[in-house]
Structure formats: C-alpha cells, structure tokens
Amino acid sequence: MALASSAFGAITLCDNGQLSAVALHGAKQAYFYLPLHPSLNAAVVTSFDVVGNEVLINVVLGPGDGPPLGNPGCFFVIATLPGSLEPGDYTVRWIVRRMVQCPSGVCESERATFSQPLTVAEPLVCSGDGPTFDLIPYPPIAGTNITALHASSSAIPYVLTNPVVTINGTHITITQSGSYSGPPPPPTIYCISTSAPLGVLAAGHYDVTWQLSTSAGLKTYQHSLDVLDSPTIPTLGWPLQLLLALTLATISVYVLRR
C-alpha cells in the first residue's frame, strides 16, 4: 500500500490518556481502550491477533469521518476481543494506521505503535448469590504458602491495585482500591476477581476482612478460613523397626540362596 505524505499531526494520546484493559479469565469478552487525541476522530476498524503472550490490536482510522465525540477531550478507540485470555502476563501492542484519500485511492498517511503490559489473573467465577471466596491450596495446610481468592459483581470494570495484607493474630485484613478511567463501559455486570498472598500460616481459625475502595464507596466483605495441621509421616517404634530389619534380612538370604 502506498504511503501518502503526512498532512496531519502525529498520532498521539489525548491529554492524561492512559491505555487500559478489562481482561478477566473466564469472561466472555475482553475490552481494550486506546485514548487518542480528539483531532484523530475518524471511522474505526479494529482486528486482533493473539500470538503467544502478545496481543496485537490493529487499528485503522479513516478515511471516513467518525461520529461526534461523547468526550470532546478524548477520542476513545474501543477494541473488543471475543472470548477470554488464559491467565498469565501479556504485552498489548496497538498498531494504529491513519488512512486518507489520495490520487491512487486510499493511502496510509501515518502509523504509530503503543504498548502496555497486561496481567490476567486466575480468578474465581462470580456467583449470583453474592461474593465468592476460595483458597489455594484447598484445604489450606500449615507450612504451605496460602493464597486467598475473592470475586464480586460490579457494574463498572474496575482495575484493582495490588492487595495489602495485614495479619494481626488470627485476624487477616486485605485492602485494595479500584479505579476506572475509560469511557462509559458496555452495560453489563462485570466479575471483579482478585487474589492476595497470605503466606505461611499456623494451624487454626482465621477471620478475613476484605475491603475494596472505589469511586462508588467502600465495600467490606467478611470471610473465614481454617488452616489444618500439616500431615505428619508416622514413625515406627523400635520393636517394629527390629522386626522389619529381621524380615528384610531373611528375605535377602533367601534370594541369595536361590
């Protein structure tokens, strides 16, 4: 495809624009948001290509005009990936091309690439009965690293900060905050799933308070868990040890004589 001479400014993000994504394992769709400068508003065509742990989003702007902007300060390109990504770390790479009319037809006038890291965690599935809570491993065992999992429903696809875990005796407090900087999200119920490392806990009963702070307010969830004693390998007393040694010796002599 021919390259037209650039008659426009560079392809840039809008003021204070940040790349964002809502990609949860087990969800039916993943959403990606690219906040471009409003002067770039044009008809948009997007396509995806997932190669290993790289998500490539191809964006074609123009040559047709776009609809009026809902936010005059930013032109949001929204790309929707059918299905969900497997848990893991990804690199999201936006490849944006601006198309214009030229003597030979439609030509590419500019191209820009934007990248962002993305982590898709192994979440719980939300329940219609309320928030869900689980543990890895289950049941939790003393002497092993324990991870707590929490999921709850929300009308906004908040992106959560890393959890802060405080353990005071047998009470565990987990705090997180959530934010969302994209355009008005598609109207649906989102499953906000998260996890927190609890580390190695002694056997016993623990009460868990999980706090999520968002623009909608502070929500507090109460859970509990029981950490089991680590399994022990039974040992033989000396009479049984002596009997076992004599038995093995007898078997060895019998095998040698044969």
Secondary structure, DSSP 8 states (H G I E B T S, - for coil): --B----S----B-TT---EEE--TT-SEEEEEEEE-GGG---EEEEEEEETTEEEEEEEE-SS-----SSTT-EEEEEEEES---SEEEEEEEEEEEEEEETTEEEEEEEEEEEEEEEE------BTTB-EEEEESSS-BTTSEEEEEEEEEESS--EE---EEEEETTEEEEEEEEE--SSS--SS-EEEEEEEEEEE--SEEEEEEEEEEETTEEEEEEEEEEEB---------HHHHHHHHHHHHHHHHHHHH-
